[in-house]
């Protein structure tokens, strides 16, 4: 008898749960959206896409967004539309029984900026191109010169790698690609340039450069250096201003 009662209780509880879920879904579908709120995942105020821009995109799809039922809103379509913005990684849209539609936006983060005679754009942390914004300009390393589809990914991977390095994390402010595909680096400190040569044996070249800075260069003579040449294996050739 006790076993039968347990089964009946379990079936009854499961049925009640299904009823409550169906009732909640029905209530949600009939719910009228009276307000919507745009939230950014980032805590800072550096927005490549603004709250106003997101609101305009929402109203372009649903002009009466604050007076329609939630079942009239296609969440997947709205999220996909926001995801297609060049500065947005991911958008999440959800509503609650209080009539508030929440739109949560995660922005792309630029890693480097590419500028040459043909184009000017960012490369985001994910490796894809990211358009400039009139709202905000990021302080990231500037890449100039002969940047092509062939060497762009190599440059991106280079900056991703040194970003994690304790010494080189904030060391380079710019990189120029010559027509022969050799690289010139511009450090954040000093007036000199670093002639890296071809992007081969980079780990070895950076190791030699690190040793040179730690063993030879001091703050007093840093500004006297005009260039450091890493083109030749096992050497750092220093040229000073006359």
N, C-alpha and C positions, 0 to 999 in steps of 0.2 A: 504493500500500500504506500509506503514511504517512497519507494522507487517511482511509482506511478505519479505521485504528487510532485516529485522533483522534476519529472519529465514535463508535466503540465505547467509547472511554474516556469521552467526554462522556455518552453514554447510560447507561453503567454508573455514573458519578458521580451523575447525576440520579436514577437508580433508588435508589442508596444513600441519597441525601438524603431521598427520599420515604419510604423504609423507616425511617430514623431519626426523621423527623417523626411517622410513624404510631406507632412504638414509644414515643416520648416522650409522645404524646397518650394512648396506652393506659396507660402507667405513671401518668400524671397522673390519669386517670379512676379508676384502682384505688387511688390514694393515699388513705390515711386521714388526715383532719385531726386532729392531736393538740394543736393550740394555735392560738389566733387573737390577733391584736394590733391594737389601735386606735391609729392615729397621726393627729395633727392637723397640718395644714399650717402653722398659725401657730406661731411660736416662743415667743410669750408665754404666760402662764398665765390669760389672760382668756377663759374658756370659757363661752359661752352654753349650750352643750350639753356635758355632761361625758362622760368615758370610760365611767363606770358607766351612763349613760343609753343610750349607743350599744350597749354590751354587752347591756343588757336588751332593746333592740330586735332585736338579732341572735338572742338566745335565744328571743324570742317566736316568731320564724319557725322557728328550728332549735334546739329544746331540747337536742339531743344534738350540738351543733356540734363538740365536741372529740372525737368518736368516730365520725364518719361519713365516707364516701368523698367526694372532691371532686365526683364526678359527681352526687351527691345534692343538691348546692347549686346553686340557680339564681341565678347571679351577677347577671343582669339584674333579677330580682325583688328581690333583697336590696339592690342599689344604688338601685332606684326607691323602696323602702320608706324607706331612709335619706334620700334626696333630698326626701321629703315632709315631713321634720321642718322646722318653721318657722324654725329657726336654721341650717340646713345649705344651702349652695349646691350642693355636689356631693360625692358619695361614690364612691370607686373601690375595688373589691374584687378581689383576685387572690391566687392561691396558687402556691407553688413546690414543688419536689420534696422539700423538707425537711419537709413536713407542716404548715407554718405558713401560716395564712390571714391575709393583711394587709388591713386596712380603713383606707383613708386618707380623712380627712374635712376638707373645707374649709368653714369657718363663714361665715355672713353677717356683714358689718360695718355697724353702724348709722351713719347719717349725721346724723339729727336725731331728736328725740323729740317726739311729739304728745301733749298732755294737755289734755283738756277735760272737761265734765260727762258726756260720753257714753262716752269711751274714753281709753285710755292705751297707747301703742304706739310702736315705733320705725319709721322709714322707712330701709330698708337702702340701700347704695350703688347697688343695681340699680333702686331706685325702688319696690320692693314693700314691703308692710307686714311688720313683724317683731314678734312677740310679746315682751313683757318676759320676763325670766328671773329665777328666784329665785337663780341661781348668781352672777350678775354684773350690775352696773349701769354702763352706759357714760357717760362724761362727754362729752356732745354738746349742741349748742344745743337749748333747750326751746321748743317752739311751743305757744302757748295761745290761747284765744279761739274765734272763729268759723271753725274749720277745716272745710272742706267738700270734697266730691269735686271741686268746681269749682276751688277755689284751692289744693288740696293739691299738685298737680303744679307749679304756678307757684312755690310756696314751696320745693319740693324743688330745682327747677332754679336758683333764686336761690342757695341754699346750695352747690350744686355749683359754681356759677360763682365765688362769692367765695372758696371754699376754695382755688382756684388762684391767687388774687390775693396779691401779696407784702404788701400793706398790710392787707387785710381777711381774710386767711387764718384767724386766730384772734381776730378782732375782736369778733364778735357772740356773746353767750352766750344770748340769747333773742329771741323775736319774738312779739308779740301781735297777733292779728287782731281789730279792732273789728267791731261789728255792721254798720257801713257799709262793711266790707271795706278800710278803711285800715289801714296797718301801723304798729306801734310797735316800734322796735329797742332792745335793751338791750346796750350794749357791755360787754366784760369789764373795762374799767378805768373808774373814775369812778363817780359816783352818779347820773348824768344818764340821760335817755331821749332817743331820737331819733324825732321824729314824721316818718315818711317820707311819710305821706299815702297816696294810691292807688299801687299798684305799677306806675306808668307812668313813663316817662323815668328808670328806675332808674339806668342808666349815668351820666346827667347828674347826678342827685342824689348818687350816691356820689362822683363826681368833685369836686363842690362841697364835699362833706363832708370829703374827703381834703385839699383845699386849705385848708379852715378849720382843721383840726387842725394842719397843718404850718406855717401862717402866723400863727395867732392863739393857739392853745391851747398852754400849757406845763404841765409837771407841777405847777407851783406853783398854777395857777388851775383845774386840771381839776375838782377837787372842789367848786369854787364854782358850777359850771354845773348848772342844774336840768333844762334841756331844750334841744334843738336842733331847730328846725322847718325841714323841707325841702319843705314843701307848695307853696311859691310858686316859680315858675320863676326860676332864676338867683340865688336867695337862700338864706342860712342865717341864720335868726333865732335868736339866742341869748338864753335867759332864765336869769338867775342866782338863786340862793337869796337871799332877803332877810336 
